[in-house]
Amino acid sequence: MSPSASSTNGPVIVWFRQDLRLADNPALRQAADSGRSVIPVFVLDDETAGEWATGAASRWWLHHSLSSLAGDLEARGVHLVLRKGRAQGVITSLVKETGASAVFWNRCYEPFAVKRDTAIKALLIESGVEVASFNGALLVEPWTVKTKAGDPYKVFTPFWRQAREHIDASDPLPAPRKLTPWKSIASDSLDDWALTPDSPDWAHGFCDHWTPGEAGARERLSDFVEQDLAHYASGRDRPDRDDTSRLSPHLHWGEISPRQVWSATHDVADGNAAKFRSEIGWREFAHNLLYAFPCFPEQNYQDKFDAFPWSGTSADLEAWKSGRTGYPIVDAGMRQLWQTGWMHNRVRMITASFLIKHLMIDWREGERWFWDTLVDADLANNSAGWQWVAGSGADASPFFRVFNPITQGEKFDPDGRYVQRFVPELAGLPVKYIHAPWTAPDAILERANVTLGKSYPEPIIEHSQARDRALAAFRGLKEAA
């Protein structure tokens, strides 16, 4: 390490990760307030993440978010440095290259990130480099909220009751107006990373639905608070409406912080705001679970499910992925996912239940598909959601709760608009039949130009048969325990 590396006159490296914003960014604020030159860096580290390297849809988002961040930083006088490779080697090399006196970052909580950051921090401190990490991703960090016995909470309601007592209600940090640049540093080209798909460009429609970046996140939050929050409690389960926040990808990539979301909603004193804030609480709970149980994405939290007799076929899995199960609400969800990189949360539960309990396919297969196809793929939320539906997680829905995809469609898409949008081959059917087209008389199918088995598939399994099979497997699991 060069002598200047331990000097307080050296620049500060701000290592951006899942905090791609300028406002309410404690690591960036600390660097700006230090009076030293600032080197903002993003490292594309697929190697350390292993099988949880950023999925394809999230890479599309990352490309556009980094482009937005780079522009915002340039407006304040500094250039975003892009480097690819193992973060440990990249960061330590960059310190030597620049003579940096400090490295600041905001904490991540994925198991591989915790291990990586701990190792990097030790190396840098041993070399005489100042290291500081901050909370820029959660309202309450995982080690803050414990039971009276000192254990992590495994049930949401008591967790959230206590967590609310620890939330910092102070105003979010403003973005620095200007940053002091360091000398020119070599950087990768964002386009050379090839984060966006080509040949074919399967994400070509994403831009119609999303505006990645801090400005897009602020606008989405503002629109939600002003237009949709008032209908949230009653409308959040309706995929045919736009009453959800759609903030999840912005939150995952840290284009907006949960503190900013909390600040924008905490003065709204009604049931809609309270319900929305409890959903932010579920995000906190999921991160607590992941931190406390690092194997959560790969292993059943309840190990009795290790012996579950998964018996689904690869053909059924492919039908589910492509939205060709013959159940319109399921197929609409899977096609929404493919077309927009996102799926309404109620439909996530319906499609997950169908895969696990109707098709008897291991929840981890669905988790991996969502990881690759969701623009908001988040390791904590994704694994917690799948284990919740499977019944194998902490505070999970019981396995014997098997969603009926017909009645779920009728209840939450009562006018059939969601199905009509994403399964257009059924758009001509009367609402009475749109969630169970096989029940329609032949004459009505003909008038709607629907030929079951050709223009739209027959159900790949009958609901009551699937339910009985799933419950029998679960009973067998309980008896064997």
C-alpha positions in Angstrom: 0.0 0.0 0.0 1.4 3.4 -0.9 2.0 5.9 1.9 -0.7 8.2 0.7 -3.3 5.4 1.2 -3.2 6.0 4.9 -3.2 9.8 4.6 -6.4 11.7 5.3 -5.6 13.7 2.2 -6.3 10.8 -0.1 -9.6 10.5 -1.9 -12.6 8.6 -0.6 -14.0 5.7 -2.6 -17.7 5.5 -2.3 -18.6 1.9 -3.3 -22.2 1.9 -4.7 -24.0 -1.4 -4.6 -27.8 -1.6 -4.0 -28.0 2.2 -3.2 -28.0 3.8 -6.7 -29.1 7.2 -5.6 -27.7 10.5 -4.3 -30.4 11.5 -1.7 -30.5 9.8 1.6 -27.3 8.0 0.9 -25.3 8.0 4.1 -22.1 6.7 2.6 -22.1 9.4 -0.1 -23.1 12.1 2.4 -20.2 11.1 4.8 -17.8 11.3 1.9 -19.1 14.6 0.7 -18.9 16.1 4.2 -15.3 14.9 4.7 -14.1 17.6 2.3 -12.0 15.1 0.4 -12.2 14.1 -3.3 -14.8 11.5 -4.0 -14.4 8.5 -6.3 -17.8 6.8 -6.9 -17.4 3.2 -8.0 -19.8 0.3 -9.0 -18.4 -3.2 -9.2 -20.2 -5.9 -11.2 -19.3 -8.9 -9.1 -21.1 -11.9 -10.5 -18.4 -14.3 -9.2 -18.9 -13.7 -5.4 -22.7 -13.9 -5.8 -22.5 -17.3 -7.4 -25.9 -18.7 -8.3 -27.5 -15.5 -7.0 -25.7 -13.3 -9.4 -28.1 -10.7 -10.8 -30.8 -12.3 -13.0 -31.5 -11.3 -16.6 -34.4 -9.0 -16.0 -32.7 -7.2 -13.1 -29.6 -6.7 -15.3 -31.8 -4.8 -17.7 -32.8 -2.6 -14.8 -29.3 -2.3 -13.5 -28.0 -1.0 -16.9 -30.5 1.8 -17.0 -30.1 2.6 -13.3 -26.3 2.9 -13.6 -26.8 5.2 -16.6 -29.1 7.4 -14.6 -26.7 7.4 -11.6 -23.7 8.3 -13.8 -25.6 11.3 -15.2 -26.6 12.5 -11.7 -23.0 12.2 -10.5 -21.6 14.0 -13.5 -24.0 16.9 -12.8 -22.3 17.2 -9.4 -18.8 17.1 -10.9 -17.6 13.5 -10.6 -17.6 10.4 -12.8 -18.9 7.0 -11.9 -16.1 4.4 -12.2 -17.3 1.0 -13.5 -15.2 -2.1 -12.8 -16.0 -5.8 -13.3 -14.7 -8.8 -11.2 -14.4 -10.0 -7.7 -15.1 -7.0 -5.5 -12.3 -7.8 -3.0 -9.7 -7.6 -5.7 -11.2 -4.6 -7.5 -11.6 -2.5 -4.4 -8.2 -3.2 -3.0 -6.6 -2.6 -6.4 -8.4 0.7 -6.8 -7.2 1.8 -3.4 -3.6 1.2 -4.5 -4.2 2.8 -7.8 -5.6 6.0 -6.4 -4.0 6.3 -2.9 -7.5 6.4 -1.4 -7.5 7.1 2.3 -11.0 5.7 2.9 -13.7 3.4 1.5 -17.3 4.0 2.4 -20.3 1.9 1.5 -23.9 1.2 2.6 -24.5 -2.3 3.9 -26.0 -5.3 2.1 -27.5 -8.2 3.9 -27.3 -11.2 1.5 -25.1 -14.0 3.0 -22.5 -13.7 0.3 -22.4 -9.9 0.6 -21.9 -10.1 4.4 -19.0 -12.5 4.0 -17.4 -10.5 1.2 -17.7 -7.1 3.0 -16.3 -8.5 6.2 -13.2 -9.8 4.4 -12.7 -6.6 2.5 -13.1 -4.4 5.6 -10.5 -6.5 7.4 -8.0 -6.2 4.5 -8.4 -2.5 4.2 -8.1 -1.8 7.9 -5.0 -3.9 8.1 -3.6 -1.7 5.3 -4.3 1.5 7.2 -7.3 2.5 5.2 -10.3 4.1 6.9 -13.5 2.0 6.3 -17.0 2.9 7.2 -20.3 1.2 6.4 -23.8 2.6 6.9 -27.4 1.6 6.9 -28.9 2.8 3.6 -31.3 -0.1 2.9 -33.5 -0.8 5.8 -35.6 1.0 8.4 -34.3 -1.2 11.1 -31.2 -3.4 10.8 -31.5 -7.2 11.5 -29.5 -7.2 14.7 -31.7 -4.4 16.2 -34.9 -6.2 16.8 -34.8 -9.3 19.0 -37.1 -11.3 21.2 -36.8 -11.1 24.9 -34.7 -14.2 24.7 -32.3 -12.5 22.3 -33.4 -14.5 19.3 -34.5 -13.2 15.9 -38.3 -13.0 15.4 -39.9 -15.8 13.4 -43.4 -14.3 13.4 -44.2 -11.0 11.6 -46.7 -9.3 13.9 -44.5 -9.2 17.0 -41.5 -8.4 14.9 -43.2 -5.4 13.3 -44.7 -4.2 16.6 -41.2 -3.9 18.1 -39.5 -2.8 14.9 -41.7 0.3 14.6 -40.3 1.5 18.0 -36.8 1.6 16.5 -37.5 3.5 13.3 -35.6 6.7 12.8 -38.2 9.3 11.9 -35.8 12.1 11.2 -35.8 13.6 7.7 -34.0 11.8 5.0 -30.6 13.2 4.0 -30.5 15.6 1.1 -28.4 14.8 -2.0 -25.0 16.6 -2.0 -25.1 19.6 -4.3 -21.5 19.2 -5.4 -18.7 16.7 -5.1 -15.0 17.2 -5.4 -13.6 15.1 -8.2 -10.4 13.1 -8.3 -8.1 12.8 -11.2 -9.2 10.8 -14.2 -9.5 7.0 -13.6 -10.0 4.2 -16.1 -13.5 2.9 -16.2 -15.3 0.1 -18.1 -17.9 1.0 -20.6 -21.4 0.3 -19.4 -22.4 -0.9 -22.9 -19.5 -3.4 -22.9 -21.1 -5.1 -19.9 -24.0 -6.2 -22.2 -26.5 -6.1 -19.4 -29.4 -5.5 -21.8 -30.6 -8.4 -24.0 -30.0 -8.6 -27.7 -30.9 -11.1 -30.4 -33.7 -11.3 -29.3 -34.4 -8.2 -27.3 -37.0 -9.8 -25.0 -37.1 -6.8 -22.8 -38.1 -4.4 -25.5 -41.4 -3.6 -23.8 -40.0 -2.9 -20.3 -39.4 0.8 -21.0 -43.2 1.2 -21.5 -43.7 0.2 -17.9 -40.6 1.4 -16.0 -38.3 4.4 -15.6 -35.2 3.1 -13.7 -33.1 5.6 -11.8 -33.5 7.9 -8.9 -35.7 10.4 -10.7 -38.0 7.7 -11.8 -38.2 6.4 -8.3 -39.1 9.8 -6.9 -41.8 10.3 -9.5 -43.3 6.8 -8.8 -43.4 7.5 -5.1 -45.0 10.9 -5.6 -47.6 9.5 -8.0 -48.4 6.7 -5.6 -48.9 8.9 -2.6 -50.9 11.5 -4.5 -53.1 9.1 -6.7 -53.1 5.5 -5.5 -52.4 5.4 -1.7 -56.0 6.4 -0.9 -57.2 3.2 -2.5 -54.4 0.9 -1.4 -56.1 -1.2 1.3 -59.1 -2.1 -0.9 -57.3 -2.2 -4.2 -53.9 -3.8 -3.5 -55.3 -7.3 -4.2 -56.8 -6.3 -7.5 -54.4 -7.0 -10.4 -56.8 -5.3 -12.8 -56.2 -2.0 -11.1 -53.1 0.2 -10.6 -53.4 0.6 -6.8 -50.1 -0.8 -5.8 -46.9 1.2 -5.4 -44.7 -0.6 -7.9 -41.8 0.7 -5.9 -40.2 -2.8 -5.4 -37.5 -2.5 -8.1 -36.6 1.0 -7.1 -36.3 -0.2 -3.5 -34.2 -3.2 -4.4 -31.7 -1.2 -6.3 -31.8 1.6 -3.7 -32.9 4.3 -6.1 -35.1 5.3 -3.2 -34.6 4.4 0.4 -37.2 3.0 2.8 -36.7 6.0 4.9 -37.8 8.2 2.1 -40.9 6.0 1.5 -41.6 6.1 5.3 -41.2 9.9 5.4 -43.6 10.4 2.5 -46.4 8.3 4.1 -46.0 8.4 7.9 -48.1 11.6 8.2 -51.0 10.1 6.4 -53.3 9.0 9.2 -55.6 6.4 7.6 -55.9 2.7 7.1 -54.5 2.8 3.6 -51.2 4.3 4.7 -51.0 1.9 7.7 -51.5 -1.1 5.4 -48.9 0.1 3.0 -46.4 0.7 5.8 -47.0 -2.9 7.1 -46.0 -4.1 3.6 -42.7 -2.2 4.0 -42.6 -4.0 7.3 -42.8 -7.4 5.5 -39.7 -6.3 3.5 -37.9 -5.6 6.7 -39.0 -9.0 8.1 -37.8 -10.8 5.0 -34.3 -9.2 5.4 -34.3 -10.2 9.1 -35.1 -13.8 8.2 -32.3 -13.9 5.5 -29.8 -12.4 7.9 -30.6 -14.8 10.7 -31.0 -17.8 8.5 -28.4 -17.5 5.6 -29.5 -20.7 4.0 -33.1 -19.4 3.6 -32.9 -19.2 -0.3 -31.8 -22.8 -0.7 -33.1 -24.7 2.3 -36.5 -25.3 3.8 -36.8 -23.3 7.0 -38.9 -26.1 8.4 -36.8 -29.1 7.7 -39.7 -31.5 7.8 -40.3 -30.4 4.2 -37.0 -31.9 3.2 -38.8 -35.2 2.7 -41.7 -33.7 0.7 -42.5 -35.9 -2.3 -42.1 -33.5 -5.2 -43.4 -35.2 -8.3 -44.0 -32.6 -10.9 -42.7 -32.9 -14.5 -40.4 -30.7 -16.6 -43.3 -30.4 -19.1 -45.6 -29.0 -16.4 -42.8 -26.6 -15.3 -42.4 -25.3 -18.8 -46.2 -24.9 -19.2 -46.2 -22.8 -16.0 -43.2 -20.7 -17.1 -44.8 -19.9 -20.5 -48.3 -19.2 -19.2 -49.9 -22.2 -20.8 -51.5 -24.0 -17.9 -55.1 -23.6 -19.0 -55.9 -21.6 -15.9 -56.4 -18.0 -17.1 -55.4 -16.1 -13.9 -52.2 -18.2 -13.6 -51.4 -17.7 -17.3 -52.1 -14.0 -17.1 -49.6 -13.7 -14.2 -46.9 -15.6 -15.9 -47.3 -13.6 -19.2 -47.3 -10.3 -17.3 -44.0 -11.4 -15.8 -42.5 -12.1 -19.2 -43.8 -9.0 -20.8 -43.2 -6.5 -18.1 -40.6 -8.0 -15.7 -43.0 -7.8 -12.9 -46.1 -9.5 -11.5 -48.8 -8.2 -9.2 -48.3 -9.6 -5.6 -51.7 -11.3 -5.3 -51.0 -13.1 -8.6 -47.5 -14.0 -7.4 -49.2 -15.9 -4.6 -51.7 -17.6 -6.9 -49.0 -18.7 -9.5 -46.7 -19.9 -6.7 -49.4 -21.9 -5.1 -50.3 -23.4 -8.4 -46.7 -24.5 -9.1 -46.2 -26.0 -5.7 -49.5 -27.5 -4.8 -51.2 -28.2 -8.1 -48.1 -29.3 -10.1 -46.1 -30.6 -7.1 -43.0 -28.8 -8.2 -40.3 -27.8 -5.6 -40.7 -24.1 -4.6 -37.0 -23.6 -5.5 -37.8 -24.0 -9.2 -40.2 -21.1 -9.0 -37.8 -19.1 -6.9 -35.1 -19.4 -9.6 -37.5 -18.5 -12.4 -38.7 -15.4 -10.6 -35.0 -14.5 -9.8 -34.2 -14.5 -13.5 -37.4 -12.8 -14.8 -38.3 -10.2 -12.2 -36.9 -6.7 -12.4 -37.4 -6.5 -8.6 -35.7 -9.8 -7.8 -34.6 -9.5 -4.2 -33.0 -12.4 -2.4 -34.8 -11.8 0.9 -38.2 -11.0 -0.5 -38.1 -13.7 -3.2 -37.1 -16.6 -0.8 -39.4 -15.5 1.9 -42.3 -15.2 -0.5 -41.8 -18.7 -1.9 -41.3 -20.3 1.4 -44.4 -18.5 2.7 -46.6 -20.0 0.0 -44.9 -23.5 0.3 -45.6 -23.6 4.0 -42.0 -24.3 4.7 -40.9 -20.9 5.9 -41.2 -18.9 9.1 -44.7 -17.5 9.8 -45.7 -19.2 6.6 -49.1 -19.9 5.1 -50.1 -23.5 6.0 -49.4 -26.0 3.2 -53.1 -27.1 3.3 -54.1 -23.7 2.1 -54.4 -24.4 -1.6 -55.5 -21.5 -3.7 -58.4 -22.3 -6.2 -57.2 -20.5 -9.3 -60.8 -20.2 -10.6 -62.3 -18.6 -7.5 -59.2 -16.5 -7.0 -59.6 -15.1 -10.5 -63.3 -14.5 -10.0 -62.7 -12.7 -6.7 -59.7 -10.5 -7.6 -60.3 -10.0 -11.3 -64.1 -9.9 -11.2 -64.5 -8.2 -14.6 -61.8 -10.2 -16.3 -59.8 -7.2 -17.4 -56.5 -8.6 -16.1 -57.0 -11.8 -18.0 -58.2 -10.0 -21.1 -55.1 -7.9 -21.1 -52.5 -10.7 -20.8 -54.4 -13.6 -22.3 -56.0 -11.8 -25.2 -57.1 -15.0 -26.9 -59.8 -15.2 -24.3 -60.9 -11.6 -24.5 -64.0 -12.4 -26.4 -65.4 -14.7 -23.7 -68.2 -13.5 -21.4 -66.9 -12.6 -17.9 -69.0 -15.6 -16.6 -66.6 -18.0 -18.3 -63.3 -16.1 -18.6 -61.7 -17.7 -15.5 -62.9 -21.2 -16.4 -63.2 -21.3 -20.2 -63.7 -25.1 -20.3 -67.1 -24.5 -18.7 -68.4 -22.4 -21.6 -70.9 -24.0 -24.0 -69.4 -24.8 -27.4 -71.4 -22.1 -29.1 -70.0 -19.4 -26.8 -66.5 -20.7 -27.3 -67.0 -20.6 -31.1 -68.3 -17.0 -31.0 -65.3 -16.0 -28.9 -62.9 -17.7 -31.4 -61.6 -20.0 -28.6 -60.7 -23.6 -29.5 -59.6 -25.3 -26.3 -56.5 -27.4 -26.8 -55.5 -25.2 -29.8 -55.9 -21.5 -29.4 -55.9 -21.9 -25.6 -54.9 -25.0 -23.7 -57.1 -27.3 -21.7 -56.2 -27.3 -17.9 -53.1 -29.4 -17.4 -54.7 -30.8 -14.2 -58.1 -30.6 -12.7 -58.3 -28.5 -9.6 -60.0 -30.8 -7.1 -57.7 -33.7 -8.2 -54.6 -31.5 -7.7 -55.8 -30.3 -4.3 -56.5 -33.9 -3.1 -53.1 -35.0 -4.3 -51.3 -32.2 -2.5 -53.2 -32.7 0.7 -52.5 -36.4 0.6 -48.7 -35.7 0.2 -48.8 -33.3 3.1 -50.6 -35.8 5.3 -48.0 -38.4 4.5 -45.3 -35.9 5.4 -46.9 -35.2 8.8 -47.4 -38.9 9.5 -43.8 -39.7 8.7 -42.5 -36.9 11.0 
